[in-house]
Amino acid sequence: MSKRISRVNELLQREIGEQLRRYYGGAESVKITISDVDTSPDLRQCKIFYAVMGQEQEIKQAQAFFKRIGKELRQRVMSRVTLKYFPRFDYMYDPSMERGAGILDLLDQLDDENEKS
């Protein structure tokens, strides 16, 4: 990945998070974290990976939330970020934070067992 694309990814991730906080700060968006952004080299496509802390119900609510506000969010980001070509946003659920939390729980359990021994 080129340095330029990396900078574009970081910029979009920061701006998407800011727009979510500023304009969609309700109960739905509080549990959502933008975990990664992956823009194609030609700046035509952009995969936005989001993580949700919660159960399956919260994940489905987040999917519906992005389906509802996706185009409007893109317009808001487009008004703040100037690029020659502005990518189309695809929102994708990222379960990595959930897996990470599970691993941390397992490590805590092991730590507790070692202290008891």
C-alpha positions as CSV (number, residue, x, y, z in Angstrom):
1,M,0.0,0.0,0.0
2,S,1.4,3.4,-1.0
3,K,2.1,6.1,1.5
4,R,-0.6,8.3,-0.1
5,I,-3.3,5.6,0.2
6,S,-2.3,5.1,3.9
7,R,-2.7,8.8,4.5
8,V,-6.1,8.9,2.7
9,N,-7.2,5.9,4.8
10,E,-6.2,7.6,8.1
11,L,-7.9,10.8,7.0
12,L,-11.1,9.1,6.1
13,Q,-11.2,7.1,9.3
14,R,-10.7,10.1,11.4
15,E,-13.3,12.2,9.5
16,I,-15.9,9.4,9.5
17,G,-15.5,9.0,13.2
18,E,-15.8,12.7,13.8
19,Q,-19.0,13.0,11.6
20,L,-20.5,10.0,13.5
21,R,-19.8,11.7,16.8
22,R,-20.9,15.1,15.8
23,Y,-24.1,14.4,13.8
24,Y,-25.2,10.9,14.8
25,G,-24.2,10.9,18.5
26,G,-27.4,9.1,19.6
27,A,-27.6,5.7,21.2
28,E,-27.1,3.8,17.9
29,S,-23.7,5.3,17.1
30,V,-22.2,5.3,20.6
31,K,-21.4,1.6,20.4
32,I,-19.9,1.8,16.9
33,T,-16.1,2.2,16.4
34,I,-14.5,2.7,13.0
35,S,-11.8,0.1,13.2
36,D,-10.2,0.4,9.7
37,V,-10.6,2.0,6.3
38,D,-9.3,0.4,3.1
39,T,-9.3,2.5,0.0
40,S,-8.6,1.1,-3.4
41,P,-5.5,2.5,-5.2
42,D,-7.7,4.3,-7.8
43,L,-9.7,6.0,-5.0
44,R,-13.0,4.6,-6.4
45,Q,-13.9,2.1,-3.6
46,C,-13.6,2.4,0.1
47,K,-14.3,-0.4,2.6
48,I,-15.1,1.0,6.0
49,F,-14.8,-1.6,8.8
50,Y,-16.7,-1.0,12.0
51,A,-16.8,-2.8,15.2
52,V,-19.7,-3.0,17.6
53,M,-19.5,-3.8,21.3
54,G,-22.6,-5.8,22.1
55,Q,-24.7,-8.8,21.1
56,E,-26.0,-9.9,17.8
57,Q,-28.9,-7.4,18.1
58,E,-26.6,-4.4,18.4
59,I,-24.7,-5.7,15.3
60,K,-27.9,-5.8,13.3
61,Q,-28.9,-2.4,14.5
62,A,-25.5,-1.0,13.4
63,Q,-25.9,-2.6,9.9
64,A,-29.4,-1.0,9.6
65,F,-27.9,2.3,10.9
66,F,-25.2,2.4,8.2
67,K,-27.7,1.3,5.5
68,R,-29.9,4.2,6.6
69,I,-27.3,7.0,6.9
70,G,-24.6,5.7,4.6
71,K,-25.1,8.1,1.7
72,E,-25.6,11.1,4.0
73,L,-22.5,10.2,5.9
74,R,-20.5,10.0,2.6
75,Q,-21.9,13.5,1.6
76,R,-20.8,15.0,5.0
77,V,-17.3,13.5,4.7
78,M,-17.1,14.6,1.0
79,S,-17.8,18.2,2.0
80,R,-14.9,18.1,4.5
81,V,-12.3,16.1,2.6
82,T,-11.1,17.1,-0.9
83,L,-9.9,14.3,-3.2
84,K,-9.7,14.1,-6.9
85,Y,-12.0,11.1,-6.9
86,F,-14.1,10.5,-3.8
87,P,-14.6,6.8,-3.2
88,R,-17.9,4.9,-2.8
89,F,-18.3,3.7,0.8
90,D,-19.0,0.1,1.6
91,Y,-19.6,-0.6,5.3
92,M,-18.5,-3.9,6.6
93,Y,-18.7,-5.4,10.1
94,D,-15.3,-6.2,11.7
95,P,-15.5,-8.8,14.5
96,S,-11.8,-8.4,15.5
97,M,-12.6,-6.3,18.6
98,E,-15.0,-8.9,19.8
99,R,-12.3,-11.6,19.3
100,G,-9.8,-9.5,21.1
101,A,-12.1,-9.0,24.0
102,G,-12.6,-12.8,24.2
103,I,-8.8,-13.4,24.1
104,L,-8.3,-10.9,26.9
105,D,-11.0,-12.7,29.0
106,L,-9.2,-16.0,28.5
107,L,-5.9,-14.4,29.6
108,D,-7.6,-13.0,32.7
109,Q,-9.0,-16.4,33.5
110,L,-5.5,-17.9,33.2
111,D,-4.0,-15.2,35.3
112,D,-6.7,-15.8,38.0
113,E,-5.9,-19.6,37.9
114,N,-2.2,-19.0,38.3
115,E,-2.8,-16.7,41.3
116,K,-4.9,-19.4,43.0
117,S,-2.1,-22.0,42.5
